[in-house]
């Protein structure tokens, strides 16, 4: 059995060829006890060298076909409603050289059965269950640490990919070494998979239950060769669908591994993107190939009641918490920590810090104005 496995490898092919060629070039009168130069030995050596080079090249090609180029990390928890549909969309990719790691956060529904069933049908899928619920953020980070390919993508259990998603993203990453993250335009879908309607007058997407999602600005500064422009683009342009576009895009694993990954507060994903913007360029495939599903149990959905929504998100982030205090302050601290740790000049750090303060004043002003308007409405009702 062992010799049969060895013979099927490139090394085995080279060994068989060497034995066959050696038998042909030896003259009938040759005996091992004979002294002197063996007739035809130079031909043997040259042919063995050529065959060795061919075997090495074949081994490299063989490794490139067997080792995945893209790792997809899928953190899941009680995902039975949409998991099979999502897995089918991933397996239907035109780019097939990937691995899929399902990190199950101690689900109590049929998620484990679905995950194990798919691992039996496709060797590229790995099912990694947790003994206890470690929280959504920790599970996201774990799914990255379980990966091993040069490119990495996070994928939610309820989102869907078009067949050419991975192919188009990998093409852009391969063509430009300065690009560290590639996403595609995002289409929004309802719980049943139908597209979310768009209200042209309001310039907003409107879900079936009436939630309004503003149309974000285009992410043009993120592809800039200038670090400060990219950082500013993350602060002011990465909102709504664009936020999902890049968080669930395809990263260079080396660049992502140089960060603390996601931290345990609301808005940590934008801080992560800000860190990466100081390392390299973000690019966008100008086509809707990623479809984000909006439904009542969506992990990051705030909903109309913002207070209840934030409490639910806090519990998703960490089951031991009931609320995350001062989320904006923790996010701002994350920005300043990212700036301090970045490999940029002192002047660039000061300018980035100024941008963060500008963002804080803008967001704070809008919230104060919204609170003032609401207080006036309450006073008028009385």
C-alpha positions as CSV (number, residue, x, y, z in Angstrom):
1,X,0.0,0.0,0.0
2,X,2.8,2.4,0.9
3,X,4.8,1.7,-2.2
4,X,1.7,2.2,-4.3
5,X,1.1,5.7,-2.8
6,X,4.8,6.6,-3.4
7,X,4.7,5.6,-7.0
8,X,1.7,7.8,-7.7
9,X,3.6,10.9,-6.5
10,X,6.0,13.0,-8.7
11,X,8.9,11.5,-6.8
12,X,7.7,8.0,-7.7
13,X,7.5,8.9,-11.3
14,X,11.1,10.2,-11.3
15,X,12.3,7.0,-9.5
16,X,10.6,4.7,-12.1
17,X,12.0,6.7,-15.0
18,X,15.5,6.6,-13.5
19,X,15.4,2.8,-13.0
20,X,14.1,2.3,-16.6
21,X,16.7,4.6,-18.2
22,X,19.5,3.1,-16.2
23,X,18.6,-0.5,-17.3
24,X,18.6,0.6,-21.0
25,X,22.0,2.3,-21.1
26,X,24.0,-0.3,-19.3
27,X,25.8,-2.7,-21.7
28,X,25.2,-6.4,-21.3
29,X,28.8,-7.1,-20.3
30,X,28.7,-4.5,-17.4
31,X,29.1,-6.0,-13.9
32,X,29.2,-4.0,-10.6
33,X,32.7,-5.2,-10.0
34,X,34.0,-3.6,-13.2
35,X,36.3,-0.5,-12.7
36,X,36.3,2.7,-14.6
37,X,33.7,4.9,-16.1
38,X,30.3,3.4,-16.8
39,X,29.3,3.7,-20.5
40,X,26.3,6.1,-20.9
41,X,26.5,7.4,-17.3
42,X,26.5,11.1,-18.5
43,X,23.3,10.5,-20.4
44,X,21.7,9.0,-17.3
45,X,22.7,11.9,-15.1
46,X,21.5,14.5,-17.6
47,X,18.1,12.7,-18.0
48,X,17.7,12.3,-14.3
49,X,18.4,16.0,-13.7
50,X,15.7,16.9,-16.3
51,X,13.3,14.5,-14.8
52,X,13.9,15.9,-11.3
53,X,13.2,19.4,-12.5
54,X,10.0,18.2,-14.1
55,X,9.0,16.4,-11.0
56,X,9.6,19.5,-8.8
57,X,7.5,21.6,-11.2
58,X,4.8,19.1,-11.1
59,X,4.8,19.0,-7.3
60,X,4.5,22.8,-7.2
61,X,1.6,22.8,-9.6
62,X,0.0,19.9,-7.6
63,X,0.4,21.9,-4.3
64,X,-1.2,25.0,-5.9
65,X,-4.2,22.9,-6.9
66,X,-4.6,21.2,-3.5
67,X,-3.9,24.1,-1.2
68,X,-6.7,26.7,-1.1
69,X,-6.1,30.2,-2.2
70,X,-9.1,31.7,-0.4
71,X,-10.3,30.9,3.1
72,X,-14.0,31.7,3.9
73,X,-14.7,32.1,7.6
74,X,-18.4,31.7,8.5
75,X,-19.3,32.4,12.2
76,X,-22.8,31.0,12.9
77,X,-25.3,30.7,15.7
78,X,-28.7,29.2,15.3
79,X,-28.5,29.6,11.5
80,X,-30.8,26.8,10.3
81,X,-33.2,29.2,8.5
82,X,-30.7,30.4,5.8
83,X,-27.5,28.3,6.2
84,X,-28.2,25.7,3.4
85,X,-29.1,28.5,0.9
86,X,-25.9,30.4,1.8
87,X,-23.7,27.3,1.6
88,X,-25.1,26.5,-1.8
89,X,-24.3,30.0,-3.1
90,X,-20.7,29.5,-2.0
91,X,-20.3,26.1,-3.5
92,X,-21.6,27.4,-6.8
93,X,-18.7,29.8,-7.2
94,X,-16.8,29.8,-10.5
95,X,-13.6,30.1,-8.5
96,X,-13.3,26.7,-6.8
97,X,-9.9,26.9,-5.0
98,X,-11.2,27.8,-1.5
99,X,-11.8,26.3,1.9
100,X,-14.9,27.1,4.1
101,X,-14.6,27.1,7.9
102,X,-17.9,27.0,9.7
103,X,-17.3,28.2,13.3
104,X,-20.5,27.2,15.2
105,X,-21.1,29.2,18.4
106,X,-22.8,26.4,20.3
107,X,-26.0,26.5,18.3
108,X,-29.2,24.9,19.8
109,X,-31.1,24.4,16.5
110,X,-30.4,22.2,13.5
111,X,-27.2,24.2,12.5
112,X,-24.8,21.4,13.6
113,X,-26.7,18.8,11.5
114,X,-26.6,21.0,8.4
115,X,-22.9,21.8,8.9
116,X,-21.9,18.2,9.3
117,X,-24.0,17.1,6.3
118,X,-22.2,19.6,4.0
119,X,-18.8,18.5,5.3
120,X,-19.6,14.9,4.2
121,X,-20.5,16.1,0.7
122,X,-17.6,18.5,0.1
123,X,-14.0,18.1,1.5
124,X,-13.4,21.9,1.3
125,X,-15.9,22.5,4.2
126,X,-14.8,22.2,7.8
127,X,-17.2,22.3,10.7
128,X,-15.7,23.7,13.9
129,X,-18.1,23.8,16.9
130,X,-17.6,25.7,20.1
131,X,-18.2,24.1,23.5
132,X,-20.0,27.3,24.7
133,X,-21.2,30.6,23.2
134,X,-18.2,32.9,23.2
135,X,-20.0,35.9,21.6
136,X,-20.3,37.0,18.0
137,X,-17.1,39.1,17.9
138,X,-14.9,36.3,19.4
139,X,-16.4,33.8,17.0
140,X,-15.7,36.1,14.0
141,X,-12.0,36.3,15.1
142,X,-11.8,32.6,15.7
143,X,-13.0,31.8,12.2
144,X,-10.1,33.9,10.8
145,X,-7.5,32.2,13.1
146,X,-8.8,28.8,11.8
147,X,-8.0,29.8,8.2
148,X,-4.8,29.2,6.3
149,X,-5.0,30.6,2.8
150,X,-3.4,33.8,1.4
151,X,-6.8,35.5,1.0
152,X,-9.6,35.6,3.5
153,X,-13.3,36.4,3.6
154,X,-15.8,36.6,6.4
155,X,-19.3,35.5,5.4
156,X,-22.5,35.7,7.4
157,X,-24.8,32.7,7.4
158,X,-27.8,34.6,5.9
159,X,-26.1,36.5,3.0
160,X,-25.8,35.2,-0.6
161,X,-23.0,35.4,-3.2
162,X,-23.4,35.6,-7.0
163,X,-21.4,32.8,-8.7
164,X,-18.5,35.0,-9.9
165,X,-17.9,36.9,-6.6
166,X,-14.7,35.2,-5.6
167,X,-13.3,35.1,-9.1
168,X,-13.7,38.8,-9.6
169,X,-12.3,39.7,-6.2
170,X,-9.3,37.4,-6.6
171,X,-8.5,38.9,-10.0
172,X,-8.2,42.4,-8.6
173,X,-6.0,41.2,-5.7
174,X,-3.7,39.3,-8.0
175,X,-3.3,42.2,-10.4
176,X,-2.3,44.8,-7.7
177,X,-0.1,43.9,-4.7
178,X,-0.9,47.4,-3.1
179,X,-4.6,46.4,-2.8
180,X,-5.3,44.6,0.4
181,X,-9.2,44.4,0.3
182,X,-11.7,44.0,-2.5
183,X,-15.4,44.1,-2.3
184,X,-18.3,44.3,-4.7
185,X,-21.4,46.4,-4.8
186,X,-24.1,45.2,-2.5
187,X,-27.7,44.3,-3.2
188,X,-30.2,44.2,-0.4
189,X,-32.6,41.3,-0.1
190,X,-35.6,40.6,2.1
191,X,-36.1,37.6,4.3
192,X,-37.6,35.6,1.3
193,X,-34.7,36.5,-1.0
194,X,-36.6,39.2,-3.0
195,X,-34.8,42.6,-3.6
196,X,-35.4,45.4,-1.1
197,X,-37.4,48.2,-2.9
198,X,-35.7,51.6,-3.5
199,X,-37.5,54.9,-3.0
200,X,-36.0,57.3,-5.5
201,X,-37.7,60.4,-4.0
202,X,-36.1,59.7,-0.5
203,X,-33.0,58.1,-2.1
204,X,-33.4,55.3,0.4
205,X,-34.0,51.6,0.5
206,X,-37.2,50.7,2.2
207,X,-37.7,47.2,3.7
208,X,-41.0,45.4,3.8
209,X,-41.5,46.4,7.5
210,X,-40.8,50.1,6.7
211,X,-37.2,50.4,7.8
212,X,-35.3,53.0,5.8
213,X,-31.7,52.4,4.7
214,X,-30.0,55.5,3.3
215,X,-28.1,55.3,0.0
216,X,-24.4,55.7,1.0
217,X,-21.9,57.9,-0.9
218,X,-19.6,56.1,-3.4
219,X,-16.4,54.7,-1.9
220,X,-14.0,56.4,-4.3
221,X,-11.4,57.7,-1.9
222,X,-10.7,54.1,-0.6
223,X,-8.9,53.2,-3.8
224,X,-6.6,56.2,-3.6
225,X,-2.8,55.7,-3.3
226,X,-2.8,58.3,-0.5
227,X,-3.2,56.9,3.0
228,X,-5.0,60.0,4.4
229,X,-7.6,60.0,1.7
230,X,-8.4,56.3,2.3
231,X,-8.6,57.0,6.1
232,X,-11.0,59.9,5.5
233,X,-13.0,57.7,3.2
234,X,-13.5,55.1,5.9
235,X,-14.6,57.7,8.4
236,X,-17.1,59.5,6.2
237,X,-18.0,57.2,3.3
238,X,-18.2,53.7,4.8
239,X,-21.8,53.5,5.9
240,X,-24.8,51.3,5.2
241,X,-24.3,48.9,2.3
242,X,-20.7,50.1,1.7
243,X,-19.9,49.1,5.3
244,X,-21.0,45.5,4.5
245,X,-19.3,45.6,1.1
246,X,-15.8,45.8,2.6
247,X,-16.3,44.0,5.9
248,X,-17.5,41.0,3.9
249,X,-15.0,41.5,1.1
250,X,-11.8,39.5,0.4
251,X,-8.8,40.5,2.5
252,X,-5.1,39.8,2.2
253,X,-4.7,37.5,5.2
254,X,-1.2,38.9,6.0
255,X,-2.5,42.4,6.3
256,X,-5.6,41.4,8.3
257,X,-3.4,39.3,10.6
258,X,-1.3,42.4,11.5
259,X,-4.3,43.9,13.2
260,X,-6.1,43.1,16.5
261,X,-9.1,42.0,14.4
262,X,-12.5,42.9,15.7
263,X,-12.8,44.3,19.2
264,X,-15.8,44.0,21.5
265,X,-17.7,47.2,21.0
266,X,-20.3,48.6,18.5
267,X,-18.5,50.1,15.5
268,X,-15.3,48.0,15.9
269,X,-15.6,46.9,12.3
270,X,-15.1,50.5,11.1
271,X,-12.1,50.8,13.3
272,X,-10.7,47.7,11.7
273,X,-11.3,49.1,8.2
274,X,-9.6,52.4,9.3
275,X,-6.5,50.4,10.4
276,X,-6.4,48.6,7.1
277,X,-6.9,51.8,5.1
278,X,-3.5,53.0,6.5
279,X,-1.9,49.8,5.2
280,X,-3.2,49.5,1.6
281,X,-5.9,50.2,-1.0
282,X,-9.5,49.1,-1.1
283,X,-11.0,48.3,-4.5
284,X,-14.6,47.7,-5.6
285,X,-15.9,45.4,-8.3
286,X,-18.6,47.7,-10.0
287,X,-21.3,45.0,-10.0
288,X,-23.7,43.7,-7.4
289,X,-22.3,40.3,-6.5
290,X,-22.9,40.3,-2.8
291,X,-26.5,40.3,-1.4
292,X,-27.1,41.3,2.2
293,X,-30.2,39.9,3.8
294,X,-32.4,42.1,6.0
295,X,-34.7,40.2,8.3
296,X,-36.0,40.6,11.9
297,X,-33.2,38.5,13.4
298,X,-30.4,40.2,11.5
299,X,-27.4,40.3,13.9
300,X,-26.5,44.0,13.2
301,X,-30.0,45.4,12.7
302,X,-30.9,48.2,15.1
303,X,-34.5,48.6,13.9
304,X,-36.9,51.5,14.7
305,X,-36.4,51.2,18.5
306,X,-32.7,52.2,18.6
307,X,-32.4,51.5,22.4
308,X,-33.7,48.0,22.2
309,X,-31.8,47.4,19.0
310,X,-28.5,48.4,20.7
311,X,-29.2,46.1,23.7
312,X,-29.8,43.2,21.3
313,X,-26.6,43.9,19.4
314,X,-24.6,44.1,22.7
315,X,-25.9,40.7,23.7
316,X,-24.9,39.3,20.3
317,X,-21.4,40.7,20.8
318,X,-21.0,39.2,24.2
319,X,-23.7,37.1,25.9
320,X,-22.5,38.1,29.3
321,X,-23.3,41.8,28.7
322,X,-26.7,43.4,28.6
323,X,-25.5,46.8,27.3
324,X,-22.3,48.3,26.0
325,X,-21.7,51.6,27.7
326,X,-20.4,54.6,25.8
327,X,-20.2,52.9,22.4
328,X,-19.2,56.1,20.6
329,X,-16.4,56.9,23.1
330,X,-15.0,53.4,22.8
331,X,-15.1,53.6,19.0
332,X,-13.3,57.0,19.1
333,X,-10.7,55.5,21.4
334,X,-10.2,52.6,18.9
335,X,-9.6,55.1,16.1
336,X,-6.9,57.0,18.1
337,X,-5.3,53.7,19.1
338,X,-5.2,52.6,15.4
339,X,-3.6,55.9,14.5
340,X,-1.0,55.6,17.2
341,X,0.0,52.1,16.2
342,X,0.1,52.8,12.4
343,X,3.4,53.0,10.6
344,X,3.0,56.5,9.4
345,X,4.7,59.9,10.0
346,X,3.9,62.1,13.0
347,X,2.3,64.7,10.7
348,X,0.0,62.1,9.2
349,X,-1.0,60.9,12.6
350,X,-2.0,64.5,13.6
351,X,-4.0,64.9,10.5
352,X,-5.8,61.6,11.0
353,X,-6.6,62.6,14.6
354,X,-8.1,65.8,13.3
355,X,-10.3,63.9,11.0
356,X,-11.6,61.7,13.9
357,X,-12.4,64.8,15.9
358,X,-14.3,66.3,12.9
359,X,-16.2,63.0,12.6
360,X,-17.1,63.1,16.4
361,X,-18.3,66.7,16.2
362,X,-20.4,65.9,13.1
363,X,-22.0,62.8,14.6
364,X,-22.5,64.5,18.0
365,X,-24.1,67.5,16.4
366,X,-26.6,65.4,14.5
367,X,-27.5,63.4,17.6
368,X,-28.0,66.6,19.7
369,X,-30.2,68.0,16.9
370,X,-32.2,64.8,16.7
371,X,-32.7,64.8,20.5
372,X,-33.8,68.5,20.4
373,X,-36.4,67.8,17.6
374,X,-37.8,64.9,19.6
375,X,-38.0,66.9,22.8
376,X,-40.0,69.6,20.9
377,X,-42.3,67.0,19.5
378,X,-43.0,65.6,23.0
379,X,-43.6,69.2,24.3
380,X,-46.1,69.9,21.5
381,X,-48.0,66.8,22.3
382,X,-48.4,67.9,25.9
